[in-house]
Amino acid sequence: MHFSDNGSSGADGTTGRRMARPAVRVAVGGIALGVAVMIVTLAVVFGFKQSIRDKVIGFGGHIQVVNFDNNSTYEMQPILVTDSLLERLRSIPGVVSATPFCTKPGIIKTDDAFEGIVLKGAADMSFFEQNLIAGRLPENPKEVLLSERLCRKLRLGLDSTFYCYFVEEDVRVRRVTISGIYDTEFADYDDMFVIGDMATIRQLNQWDEIQASGIEVRISDFSQLDEVANEVYFATANRMDGEGNAYYTQTIEGLNPTIFAWLRLLDMNVVVIIILMLAVSAMNIISGLIILILGSIQTIGLLKSLGATNRFIRRIFLTDAAFLVVEGMVLGNVLGLVLCWIQHTFHLLPLDPTSYYVSFVPIAWTWSAWALLNIGTLVLIMLILLLPASIVSRISPARTMKWE
């Protein structure tokens, strides 16, 4: 027995039906809209965090092992990167790769402009290969990758040749050619990094072949960053390389605290939006349930006069409400997932990459978050519905006989 669309009041029950049907439609629509907004919100926030995090990691790895004596610049003191050290790091659970890198600050000067840059050489070039928009990766020390932003600023293009100046006790000059152009849409780094060959940086710094600025460690699961970083620390702490240099371990979050603090703020926005949407959904279904109860007062009185308990009648209305909640959630899931798929496929909503580091609203999803959202929403709304359902216990069979 249920009352969702055919509760009665008066002799013919038409008044109850007129009250119930609009209430049901509003309740179901409110839940559907709330669930859809929550799904889209989670997908967008996950997308932002994943996209920006992946770009930052692409430039520096999840974890870096560097010289303990380094300052906070890209003019780094070297460490000896031996095969045994790399194998020790690669054997740590959760580590995908451990590769050396070198950096060297410099200046690019053309006839029209000049820019301060950091020349970086890395053994792992997969990130830049994925973001290559023209040309190819460097194949010799005289070739480099330049970002599209730097190319525009310096009025350079593919196969253009320019001079890099590196200032120490004396000025060293290198003539290089652009073999490829990359674009990560991460303006802060695209404006700074020129990707070249590690041999060039070693030559500029007069380093040996096994010396490097540090080691980039990449892991399989970002949520395990701190745990793996601790393992890397214990694998290198209190150890010296062949030249007496101590190792220092730092995570990508420690290297970029401002960016990751901003990403953590997005979590607070998600919590606020979910609370608001749950409140809206709950109010809609509560209103609908109250109207259903009021539209079925005579029926409730009749059931009580026949011996039905308050608990039994409450269960009827709660079951009815549960069907409405599930119906609204199904519609909301369909709407939310379709909207996410459209944005993920067609990128209809653009963004300014200078401000947001991406050119469109990114979408990412995990089914565990989707399941948790739906289960949590259903359980919470049903618990809230216990309050309006208690109205049933206050309805007297004798008084309902006067209800018209």
Buried (B, 14 or more C-beta within 10 A) or exposed (E): EBBBBBBBBEEEBEBBBEBBBEBBEBBBBBBBBBBBBBBBBBBBBBBBBBBBBBBBBBBBBBBBBBBBEBEEEBBBBBBBBEEEBBEBBEEBEBBEBBBBBBBBBBBBBBEEEBBEBBBBBBBBBEBBEEBBEBBEBBEEBBBBBBBBBBBEBBEBEBEBEBBBBBEEEEEBEBEBBBBBBBBBBBBBBBBBBBBBBBBBBBEBBEBEEBBBBBBBBBBEEBEBBEEBBBBBBEBBEEEEBEEEBBBBBBBBBEBBEEBBEEBEEBEEEBEEBBEEBBEBBBBBBBBBBBBBBBBBBBBBBBBBEEEBEBEEBBEBBBEBBBBBBBBBBBBBBBBBBEBBEEBBEEBEEEBEBEEBBBBBBBBBBEEEBBEEBBEEBBEEBBEBBEEBBEBBEEBEBEEBEEEE
